[in-house]
Amino acid sequence: MKKISILGSTGSIGTQTLNVISSMKEIIKIEGLAAGSNTKLLKQQIKKFKPKVVSVNNALDTIKVKKWCRENGIDVEVYSGEEGIIKLATLSSVNLVVAAVVGAVGLSSTIAAIKAKKDIAIANKETLVTAGDYIMKLASKFGVKILPVDSEHSAILQCCNLGKKSQIKKILLTASGGPFYKYEGDLSKITISQALDHPTWKMGKKITIDSATLMNKGLEAIEASVLFGVSIDKVEVIIHPQSIVHSMVEYMDGSVIAQLSNPDMRLPIQYALTFPKRICSKIKPLNFWEIGKLEFYKPDFNKFPCLNLAYFSAKRGYTMPAVMNAANEVAVTAFLNGNIRFTDIVKIVKKTIFSHKIIKNKSLESVLKADVWSRDYSSNLIKKGIL
Ligand SMILES: NC(=O)c1ccc[n+]([C@@H]2O[C@H](COP(=O)([O-])OP(=O)(O)OC[C@H]3O[C@@H](n4cnc5c(N)ncnc54)[C@H](OP(=O)(O)O)[C@@H]3O)[C@@H](O)[C@H]2O)c1
């Protein structure tokens, strides 16, 4: 029996993880659920999955959730804020933590979980982009597994099982291309709802905007480099609009191994939960006669400069990926709040990374300092309208 905590249980990954677990009750038990501010959904999850401990973002919500639990005769401990989420991540009974919070805010809970020797099913790519080296070293020190939830990285993990790391020539990271891959209009006029209308995947708002700018693919390229210990030069992005091939690994002998399935996040989530075992799933099987053709194209780095910025940041290394990630988080929030245009996102990220003086040190302190600097700097750019 695996006992798990889900950090970000009310989000897209969190709810899909619970959906997967609904049919795995004999092998997985929910111990902890951490939400942000969606207490309505958290209460439904408490009723259905009966966790021992839950956490919400602010203290006022703690009082409301505690009161609701008392009135409904439910015995659950309720915590709040960073202390709460860390409590869930380190519960003694838990052996796997699903890190599904969005943004670098998930970093501290992931670190706490690793130090408490919990395996991590990681969806939260911003954590790996911000402090990938630190996280992977820590995981190795404490003997914990970092299991990818991202469909591309789950695919790479499965392809990597068939050869040695030293034999990998390239990781071929597939991308749907997002909603604007074929768009020929003026990207600066893109509205929030257009940018949120992803052709293949239904996801949280932040990753959906990242998919529209292709920053998501840049973050994923860095994530792949960190998770599989290969240089960023060996990670190549390929546009594959059907989202059937979830990624591939090319070996030194020229063999290319791919993982295919219908696009459904429940499959990589399930694989991370049951790794290294495979069990039956509810995923619609592939029908190659229905699919007909699979297409592959080169990404347009001029149309989607965020991809360039991600590779640039990864190559500069040290504190640069953290700075890029933080500036992107700030810019995406500003776009979703209607404060900047779609095309301003890349301008803010670019201005911020080109103003950053790299700290040539990979310590957690340096990375956190750079993250704070980047958030201040990029917020100021937006406040002062310097775009
Ligand atoms: N969605 C996908 O298909 C997908 C695929 C691959 C990777 N990912 C990655 O998975 C992560 C989550 O993505 P998502 O799409 O699931 O995002 P999402 O739908 O926006 O969900 C984010 C979750 O984090 C919680 N949260 C946000 N801020 C928090 C805070 N300060 N403290 C505690 N909880 C907080 C939210 O709580 P409330 O909603 O209650 O406020 C929610 O449960 C991201 O890093 C994303 O890149 C997602």
PDBQT file of the ligand as one rigid body, heavy atoms in Angstrom, charges set to zero:
ROOT
HETATM    1  N1  LIG A 401      -2.093  20.556 -15.944  1.00  0.00    +0.000 N 
HETATM    2  C1  LIG A 401      -1.324  19.739 -16.632  1.00  0.00    +0.000 C 
HETATM    3  O1  LIG A 401      -1.811  18.992 -17.493  1.00  0.00    +0.000 OA
HETATM    4  C2  LIG A 401       0.153  19.701 -16.372  1.00  0.00    +0.000 A 
HETATM    5  C3  LIG A 401       0.955  18.849 -17.140  1.00  0.00    +0.000 A 
HETATM    6  C4  LIG A 401       2.306  18.761 -16.860  1.00  0.00    +0.000 A 
HETATM    7  C5  LIG A 401       2.859  19.534 -15.847  1.00  0.00    +0.000 A 
HETATM    8  N2  LIG A 401       2.070  20.380 -15.127  1.00  0.00    +0.000 N 
HETATM    9  C6  LIG A 401       2.687  21.179 -14.063  1.00  0.00    +0.000 C 
HETATM   10  O2  LIG A 401       2.039  20.870 -12.834  1.00  0.00    +0.000 OA
HETATM   11  C7  LIG A 401       1.992  22.019 -11.991  1.00  0.00    +0.000 C 
HETATM   12  C8  LIG A 401       0.530  22.274 -11.634  1.00  0.00    +0.000 C 
HETATM   13  O3  LIG A 401      -0.160  22.608 -12.824  1.00  0.00    +0.000 OA
HETATM   14  P1  LIG A 401      -1.740  22.643 -12.895  1.00  0.00    +0.000 P 
HETATM   15  O4  LIG A 401      -2.076  22.788 -14.324  1.00  0.00    +0.000 OA
HETATM   16  O5  LIG A 401      -2.320  21.508 -12.106  1.00  0.00    +0.000 OA
HETATM   17  O6  LIG A 401      -2.025  24.029 -12.139  1.00  0.00    +0.000 OA
HETATM   18  P2  LIG A 401      -3.373  24.540 -11.500  1.00  0.00    +0.000 P 
HETATM   19  O7  LIG A 401      -4.547  23.869 -12.102  1.00  0.00    +0.000 OA
HETATM   20  O8  LIG A 401      -3.323  26.018 -11.520  1.00  0.00    +0.000 OA
HETATM   21  O9  LIG A 401      -3.281  24.026  -9.985  1.00  0.00    +0.000 OA
HETATM   22  C9  LIG A 401      -2.332  24.529  -9.095  1.00  0.00    +0.000 C 
HETATM   23  C10 LIG A 401      -2.559  23.960  -7.703  1.00  0.00    +0.000 C 
HETATM   24  O10 LIG A 401      -1.660  24.595  -6.806  1.00  0.00    +0.000 OA
HETATM   25  C11 LIG A 401      -2.404  25.173  -5.713  1.00  0.00    +0.000 C 
HETATM   26  N3  LIG A 401      -1.668  26.354  -5.267  1.00  0.00    +0.000 N 
HETATM   27  C12 LIG A 401      -1.388  27.455  -5.980  1.00  0.00    +0.000 A 
HETATM   28  N4  LIG A 401      -0.686  28.333  -5.228  1.00  0.00    +0.000 NA
HETATM   29  C13 LIG A 401      -0.522  27.732  -4.021  1.00  0.00    +0.000 A 
HETATM   30  C14 LIG A 401       0.107  28.115  -2.803  1.00  0.00    +0.000 A 
HETATM   31  N5  LIG A 401       0.711  29.304  -2.672  1.00  0.00    +0.000 N 
HETATM   32  N6  LIG A 401       0.081  27.246  -1.776  1.00  0.00    +0.000 NA
HETATM   33  C15 LIG A 401      -0.527  26.039  -1.884  1.00  0.00    +0.000 A 
HETATM   34  N7  LIG A 401      -1.156  25.635  -3.002  1.00  0.00    +0.000 NA
HETATM   35  C16 LIG A 401      -1.146  26.476  -4.038  1.00  0.00    +0.000 A 
HETATM   36  C17 LIG A 401      -3.771  25.471  -6.309  1.00  0.00    +0.000 C 
HETATM   37  O11 LIG A 401      -4.734  25.622  -5.287  1.00  0.00    +0.000 OA
HETATM   38  P3  LIG A 401      -6.177  26.362  -5.475  1.00  0.00    +0.000 P 
HETATM   39  O12 LIG A 401      -6.659  26.041  -6.840  1.00  0.00    +0.000 OA
HETATM   40  O13 LIG A 401      -6.988  25.716  -4.371  1.00  0.00    +0.000 OA
HETATM   41  O14 LIG A 401      -5.945  27.809  -5.240  1.00  0.00    +0.000 OA
HETATM   42  C18 LIG A 401      -3.961  24.215  -7.151  1.00  0.00    +0.000 C 
HETATM   43  O15 LIG A 401      -4.348  23.144  -6.330  1.00  0.00    +0.000 OA
HETATM   44  C19 LIG A 401       2.637  23.159 -12.785  1.00  0.00    +0.000 C 
HETATM   45  O16 LIG A 401       3.971  23.288 -12.422  1.00  0.00    +0.000 OA
HETATM   46  C20 LIG A 401       2.537  22.683 -14.235  1.00  0.00    +0.000 C 
HETATM   47  O17 LIG A 401       3.555  23.212 -15.047  1.00  0.00    +0.000 OA
HETATM   48  C21 LIG A 401       0.740  20.472 -15.368  1.00  0.00    +0.000 A 
ENDROOT
TORSDOF 0
